[in-house]
């Protein structure tokens, strides 16, 4: 067993956001910024920022990794780039007041359309007919249900609500 595989997932996390050189089997070398490590397979995901503003993402399987050498620690700007690399551009952060307004508005809309709505305990989750939940920020993509028919209909109602409120 190689040295990398002997490390624990906590030790692998120490490499995240650092620039490393990975030596894999057959003496192949990979350099890049560590985006993440997989605690099950010991695989590592490396990102390289290219000159044309694009990027290269490489996965190195854990069983092939021989050594991992830290080249440099990431500064704040590199860390920020890596943290937000795969989030969508329209990702928004909502204040607690905004979420409360959205929840209240959506509850009224669903009740107006004769949909039974409750709140689950202290959480911000809305429960519909005890078969569907809606998590913040209360969009169609935040609905969870094993009943596809109800899921689709409630998502359509939420879409209509969002269209009407804009």
C-alpha positions as CSV (number, residue, x, y, z in Angstrom):
1,X,0.0,0.0,0.0
2,X,1.4,3.4,-1.0
3,X,1.9,6.3,1.5
4,X,-1.1,8.3,0.2
5,X,-3.5,5.4,0.9
6,X,-2.2,5.1,4.4
7,X,-3.3,8.6,5.2
8,X,-6.7,9.3,6.7
9,X,-9.4,11.5,5.0
10,X,-8.7,14.2,7.6
11,X,-5.0,14.3,6.5
12,X,-6.1,14.4,2.8
13,X,-8.2,17.5,3.6
14,X,-5.1,19.3,4.6
15,X,-4.1,19.4,0.9
16,X,-7.3,21.2,-0.3
17,X,-6.7,24.6,-1.9
18,X,-3.0,23.9,-2.1
19,X,-0.9,23.6,-5.2
20,X,0.6,20.1,-5.4
21,X,2.6,17.8,-7.5
22,X,1.1,14.3,-7.7
23,X,3.3,11.4,-8.7
24,X,1.2,8.5,-9.9
25,X,2.0,5.0,-11.1
26,X,4.2,4.6,-14.1
27,X,6.0,7.9,-13.0
28,X,3.3,10.1,-14.4
29,X,3.2,13.6,-12.8
30,X,0.3,15.9,-12.3
31,X,0.4,19.5,-11.0
32,X,-2.5,21.6,-9.9
33,X,-4.6,23.1,-7.2
34,X,-6.4,20.5,-5.0
35,X,-10.1,21.1,-5.3
36,X,-11.2,18.1,-3.3
37,X,-10.3,14.6,-2.2
38,X,-12.6,11.5,-2.1
39,X,-12.6,9.9,1.3
40,X,-13.7,6.5,-0.1
41,X,-11.4,6.0,-3.1
42,X,-8.6,8.4,-2.0
43,X,-8.8,10.1,-5.4
44,X,-7.8,13.7,-5.8
45,X,-9.2,16.4,-8.1
46,X,-6.7,19.0,-9.4
47,X,-7.6,22.3,-11.1
48,X,-5.3,24.3,-13.3
49,X,-6.1,27.8,-14.4
50,X,-5.1,28.3,-18.0
51,X,-3.9,31.5,-19.8
52,X,-7.1,31.9,-21.9
53,X,-9.2,32.1,-18.7
54,X,-10.4,28.5,-19.1
55,X,-9.4,25.8,-16.7
56,X,-8.4,22.2,-16.7
57,X,-9.8,19.6,-14.2
58,X,-7.9,16.3,-13.7
59,X,-8.9,13.4,-11.4
60,X,-6.2,11.1,-10.2
61,X,-7.4,7.8,-8.8
62,X,-6.3,7.1,-5.3
63,X,-4.9,3.7,-5.9
64,X,-2.5,5.1,-8.6
65,X,-1.1,7.9,-6.3
66,X,2.4,7.3,-5.1
67,X,3.3,10.7,-3.6
68,X,1.8,14.1,-3.1
69,X,4.1,17.1,-2.7
70,X,2.9,20.5,-1.6
71,X,4.3,23.2,-3.9
72,X,2.5,26.2,-2.4
73,X,-0.4,27.2,-0.1
74,X,-3.2,28.9,-1.9
75,X,-3.7,32.6,-1.2
76,X,-7.2,34.0,-0.5
77,X,-7.9,34.7,-4.2
78,X,-7.1,31.2,-5.3
79,X,-9.2,29.8,-2.5
80,X,-12.1,31.9,-3.5
81,X,-11.8,30.9,-7.1
82,X,-11.8,27.2,-6.2
83,X,-14.6,27.5,-3.7
84,X,-17.0,29.0,-6.2
85,X,-15.8,27.1,-9.2
86,X,-18.8,24.9,-9.7
87,X,-21.5,27.1,-8.3
88,X,-23.9,28.6,-10.8
89,X,-23.6,32.3,-11.7
90,X,-27.1,33.0,-10.5
91,X,-26.4,31.6,-7.0
92,X,-27.9,34.0,-4.5
93,X,-27.5,34.4,-0.8
94,X,-30.8,35.3,0.9
95,X,-31.2,37.1,4.1
96,X,-33.4,35.6,6.8
97,X,-36.0,38.4,6.3
98,X,-36.1,37.7,2.6
99,X,-36.5,33.9,3.2
100,X,-39.3,34.6,5.7
101,X,-41.1,36.8,3.1
102,X,-40.6,34.2,0.4
103,X,-41.9,31.4,2.7
104,X,-45.0,33.4,3.8
105,X,-45.8,34.4,0.2
106,X,-45.5,30.9,-1.1
107,X,-47.6,29.5,1.8
108,X,-50.4,32.0,1.0
109,X,-50.1,31.1,-2.7
110,X,-50.4,27.4,-2.1
111,X,-53.3,27.9,0.4
112,X,-55.1,30.1,-2.2
113,X,-54.8,27.1,-4.6
114,X,-56.3,24.8,-2.0
115,X,-53.0,23.0,-1.2
116,X,-52.7,21.8,2.4
117,X,-49.6,23.4,3.9
118,X,-47.8,23.1,7.2
119,X,-44.4,24.0,8.6
120,X,-42.1,21.3,10.0
121,X,-41.1,22.2,13.5
122,X,-38.5,24.9,14.1
123,X,-37.1,24.5,10.6
124,X,-37.7,26.7,7.6
125,X,-39.2,23.8,5.7
126,X,-42.7,23.9,4.2
127,X,-44.6,20.5,4.1
128,X,-47.3,20.0,1.5
129,X,-49.9,17.3,2.1
130,X,-47.4,15.4,4.2
131,X,-45.8,14.0,1.0
132,X,-43.7,16.9,-0.3
133,X,-41.2,19.3,1.4
134,X,-40.0,22.7,0.1
135,X,-36.6,23.9,1.4
136,X,-35.3,27.5,1.4
137,X,-35.1,29.5,-0.9
138,X,-38.5,28.0,-1.9
139,X,-38.1,27.6,-5.6
140,X,-39.3,24.7,-7.8
141,X,-35.9,23.1,-7.6
142,X,-36.1,23.0,-3.8
143,X,-39.1,20.6,-3.7
144,X,-38.5,17.0,-2.5
145,X,-41.0,14.2,-2.9
146,X,-41.1,10.6,-3.9
147,X,-44.5,11.2,-5.6
148,X,-43.6,12.5,-9.1
149,X,-47.1,13.6,-9.9
150,X,-47.5,15.8,-6.8
151,X,-43.9,17.0,-7.2
152,X,-44.5,18.1,-10.8
153,X,-47.8,19.9,-10.0
154,X,-46.4,21.7,-7.0
155,X,-43.3,22.8,-8.9
156,X,-45.7,24.1,-11.7
157,X,-47.6,26.1,-9.0
158,X,-44.4,27.5,-7.6
159,X,-43.2,28.5,-11.1
160,X,-46.6,30.2,-11.6
161,X,-46.2,32.0,-8.3
162,X,-42.7,33.2,-9.2
163,X,-43.9,34.4,-12.6
164,X,-46.8,36.3,-11.0
165,X,-44.7,37.9,-8.4
166,X,-42.2,39.4,-10.9
